[in-house]
Amino acid sequence: MSAITRDQVAHLARLSRLALTDEELDHFAAQLDQIVAAVARVSEVAADDIPPSSHALPLTNVFRPDEVRPGLTPEQALSGAPAVEDNRFRVPRILGEEA
């Protein structure tokens, strides 16, 4: 596998609009090369007899039944609102939207 070059790091820095010094280019080239090598090693370890997974431990969803519980009346919910219109919170219009 070819090593990450300073020119490649400089190209990525330009695309990302980052100003890097010569020392940073050398430093990041070495780091990125190590990262690419680590990813390649992980790819080699993957065995055909191991099924792909998204999590190390099996996960199950925990569901509970929906229960109706007492809540606020519309009047109670809107009692602290600075402005109310048609039994709803009134908020200022944004981005010049038409009514």
C-alpha positions, 0 to 999 in steps of 0.5 A: 500500500502506498504511503500518504504523501505531503501533496495529498495532505496539502490537497485535502487541506486546500479542499478543507480550506485549512492553512497548514505549515510544512511541519503540519503537512509532514505530521498529518501525512504520517498520521493519516498513513497510520490511520489508513494502515490500521483500517487495512488491518481491520479489513484483513481480520474480518472473517467470513464466518462472522456475521456483520453486526452494527453493535458488539452486544445484541440489542432489543427494543423495550416497548411499553403499552401506551397509557392515557394519563391526565394532562394539561388543558389547552387553557393551562398549557397556554396560560404562560404564553406571551401570545395566543391565537386560535388556541395555539401559541402565536409566534412571530413570522420568519423569513418573510413568509406570506400569511 
